[in-house]
Amino acid sequence: MDPVVHTSQGSVRGRREEGGIASFKGIPHAAPPVGPLRFRPPQPATPWNGIRDAGGYGPTAPKAPYAAPFDQLIPEVDKPGDDYLNLNIWTPDTTGSRPVMVFIHGGAFANGSGSVPGYDGTRFARDGVVLVTLNYRLGADGFLYLGDGISNLGLLDQISALEWVRDNIAAFGGDPGTVTVFGESAGAMSIGALLAAPRATGLFRRAILQSGAAHHTLAPATAQLIGKRLAEVLDVPPTRAAIAEAPAQALLQAQQQLRAAISAEPDPARWGEAALNLMPFEPVVDGDIIPTPPIDAITAGAGADVDVLVGTNTDEFRLFLVPPGALDLIPEQALHASAAAYGLEPDSHALLSVYRAEHPDAGPGDLLAAIATDWFYRIPAIRLAEAHARHAAGATHLYEFAWQPPTYNGRLGACHAIELPFVFDNLHNLHDQGFTGLIGTEPPQQLADTMHAAWTAFATTGDPGWPGYEPHHRTTMHFDTTSQVVHDPHSERRELWQGRR
């Protein structure tokens, strides 16, 4: 018999799935952000009478499709509808009090949803966890900033979902006092911001940040400049009301134009920090929801009572260079210019020797991929671990995912997003999961067993199975076909970035 659960908005009927797992999908955690609620903070979901069917995924946030070839590599779901601030739940039983994991999807704050097949939570529920995925507003709808007192709506949507979990998850067999929020890429960067957001205090006990940390935000001046440029592209006044009147498709196209313009001319004088972040819409340090830059707040002790697990993949940036064919087209001059832009100056030639020593056969594109991986992902993760470990009442753990797939003739490496099907233990039925273009057809199940078990253990006890991170020994779990604890990997590269932005 399909299970029925009573929530604060009304009753929902889920589905009984394999192994007795119960799933509930498309449950609204906030009201549809349309009409007078567009570009406004999330409001409570409207209550309903009777029993609402929760047997299938709900609508997804409006977004443009991924550009080729990424549309064939990164799974995406697009389901139209206004009621897209919804969430999905998998539970082993609607009775009891089990640890809860809430996943925040990535997608550069412009793509993604909680209903991607690879995020199916059945395997977590099988192992005693109540798993939740959620949707939040993307792009301008979620992160438009005009200096008018409204900001970070996408983050507020995530907080709305976490508040819903706090108030309702016990009815699904979850313990609201043992919530782990975890996310990848923009989802992890969101968690870095949530660690520093006063409104999120107390909503989660543990946090896992995959390939994203607490560094990638926009200053108000940059965010407001981008908001004005968006209005220029739309040919409307730079006001929230005028932009809200733009047709949805026109707004999505305008956002794509902005991102293309930043990529074509990544000049900090024109685009501020977005010139390096390459994301026109992301969390804004607005002095309210995010009072100060998240890494500064964490360095000062924010989130000290939260257990933190953070890490990156060895070759993150190769995802953005290998599939489009750009890796072999990067000249030496562009390598040095990019290294300088990332902060490896004034003598980029001498500093690049550190990377050449670790990759003696690398061409300019390979070296650029390694430098960009460090600047965008690995160094921020290390700095977050360092900052958190100084104050933490809870634990701090660091990992590196290093398994390399055979795809693209083995050149893709342990790239961005490749760890996701291992974390969710969703290597079965790979075609339907949507990750075969990245990981191939025969990934090692033992790696999924190891990584998924570590995530489950951390959510349950705060201990993923290896010693905590401390700056004097820098213990790191190295995930591969054979996983092992290492100490201070890539130490010369890490030291190279000390004191650099």
Secondary structure as UniProt FT lines:
FT   STRAND          4..6
FT   STRAND          11..13
FT   STRAND          15..16
FT   HELIX           18..20
FT   STRAND          22..28
FT   HELIX           35..37
FT   TURN            38..39
FT   STRAND          51..53
FT   TURN            68..69
FT   HELIX           70..72
FT   STRAND          86..91
FT   STRAND          98..104
FT   TURN            108..110
FT   TURN            114..115
FT   HELIX           117..119
FT   HELIX           122..126
FT   TURN            127..128
FT   STRAND          130..134
FT   HELIX           139..143
FT   HELIX           153..168
FT   HELIX           169..172
FT   STRAND          174..184
FT   HELIX           186..195
FT   HELIX           198..200
FT   TURN            201..202
FT   STRAND          206..210
FT   HELIX           220..234
FT   HELIX           240..244
FT   HELIX           248..264
FT   HELIX           268..271
FT   TURN            272..273
FT   HELIX           274..277
FT   HELIX           294..299
FT   TURN            300..305
FT   STRAND          307..313
FT   TURN            314..317
FT   HELIX           318..321
FT   TURN            322..325
FT   HELIX           327..329
FT   HELIX           332..341
FT   TURN            342..343
FT   HELIX           348..358
FT   TURN            360..361
FT   HELIX           364..373
FT   HELIX           374..378
FT   HELIX           379..391
FT   STRAND          396..401
FT   HELIX           407..410
FT   TURN            416..419
FT   HELIX           420..423
FT   TURN            424..425
FT   TURN            428..429
FT   HELIX           430..433
FT   HELIX           436..439
FT   HELIX           445..461
FT   TURN            471..473
FT   STRAND          475..479
FT   STRAND          484..487
FT   TURN            489..490
FT   HELIX           491..496
FT   TURN            497..499
//
